[in-house]
Amino acid sequence: MPQPPPQRRSSPRTDGPELRPEEYHRLRDLLRERTGHAFGDEQVREFERRLRPRVMEHGFASFAEYHRFLRSASADEELQTVIDLITNNETYFFREDYQLQSFREETLPKLARDARNRRHLTCWSMGCSTGEEAYSIAVVLLESGLFDGWNLRVFGTDLSRKRVTAARRAIYGESSFRSTSPVRRSAYFVSTRAGTRVGPSVRAMCQFGQLNLLDLAQRSTIDQVDAIFCRNVLIYFTPEARNRVIQSIYDRLRPGGYLMLGHSESLLNDPGPFRPVHLNHDVVYHRPLNATVRGF
C-alpha cells in the first residue's frame, strides 16, 4: 500500500536543499520507470536547478522527502509537473526541413498511390512538444497538391500535458518561426495581438493528445496511420524502452507506411521489422505492404 506523504516542514530553508547523488539516482530511476527516459549522472545539477523550487514550494527539507512524496498515491499531479520540467524540449516550425522536403517529394507520392482508393491519409507526430512539427506536416500535405478532396488527419501526441495544451492553443512567438519562409508564414499563419496563430485550414487537420509512449501498445486509440514522425525522441529512451516503442510504432503503421526518425537516430544497424529506404536526402523506415496487421 502506498505510504502517505511525509509531514511537511513549516519553515523550509530559503536557499533550498542540495540534491545528493543517492537522491538523484532515486528521482532518475522513478522518471525512467514512468517515462522510459534515460538520464546520465551529468544531469544531476539540471535536476537540482529545475526541481528545487518544487521541493521548496511543498515545504520539504530534502529531495529524499520529495521523492517519497512523488511515489505516493496522491502525487499524480506533481509527478506530471516534474515530467513537464525535466523533459522540456525546444522546437520550431519546419525543423530539419530537408526531411520534410524528402517526405513531400519522395515519400508522399508513394503514399498517395497506395491510398488512392480510400482517399484518406493519416500522419502522426510523436513527441510533438508544443505542436510545431504536427502543424508543419499539415502544411506539407497541403503544399503537395496530391490530396485535393481527401480526408487528411495529423495527430500530435506528447508526454507533457502542458505542451499539448500549448499545441491546441496554436499561438506562437517569433522563435518558433526561425525556419519559416515569408511565403509560408503569410499563407498558413495569422498575426494576432497574442502572437502568430496557425491558420484555420491547418488547424482543422490537426488533433492533439497526451500520451506516454511506454503505454502506446495498450492505451492509444490511434491506429493504422500512414506515416509516423518520431524525430529526436528515441535518443532519450533506455534501450529496453526504445525497443518497446519501436515495436509499438510498427504495429500502428499501416502496411506500406513509413517511419521518420531524427538526424541523430538510426535503425540501420538493427532495423528490426522495418525495411530501411534510402532517399535523396534522408533514410526512412518502411513497413512492407505484405506485412500482417497484429491485433491489439
HELIX and SHEET records of a PDB file:
HELIX    1   1 PRO A   21  THR A   35  1                                  15    
HELIX    2   2 ASP A   41  GLN A   43  5                                   3    
HELIX    3   3 VAL A   44  GLU A   57  1                                  14    
HELIX    4   4 PHE A   63  LEU A   70  1                                   8    
HELIX    5   5 ASP A   76  ILE A   86  1                                  11    
HELIX    6   6 ASP A   97  SER A  102  1                                   6    
HELIX    7   7 PHE A  103  THR A  107  3                                   5    
HELIX    8   8 LEU A  108  ASP A  114  1                                   7    
HELIX    9   9 GLU A  132  SER A  144  1                                  13    
HELIX   10  10 ARG A  161  ARG A  169  1                                   9    
HELIX   11  11 GLU A  174  PHE A  177  5                                   4    
HELIX   12  12 PRO A  182  TYR A  188  1                                   7    
HELIX   13  13 PRO A  200  ARG A  203  1                                   4    
HELIX   14  14 LEU A  213  ASP A  215  5                                   3    
HELIX   15  15 LEU A  216  ARG A  219  1                                   4    
HELIX   16  16 LEU A  234  TYR A  236  5                                   3    
HELIX   17  17 PRO A  239  ARG A  252  1                                  14    
SHEET    1   A 7 CYS A 206  GLN A 210  0                                        
SHEET    2   A 7 ASN A 151  ASP A 158  1                                        
SHEET    3   A 7 HIS A 120  MET A 126  1                                        
SHEET    4   A 7 VAL A 225  CYS A 230  1                                        
SHEET    5   A 7 LEU A 253  LEU A 261  1                                        
SHEET    6   A 7 VAL A 283  HIS A 286 -1                                        
SHEET    7   A 7 ARG A 275  HIS A 278 -1                                        
SHEET    1   B 3 ILE A 171  TYR A 172  0                                        
SHEET    2   B 3 GLY A 195  VAL A 198 -1                                        
SHEET    3   B 3 PHE A 189  THR A 192 -1                                        
END                                                                             
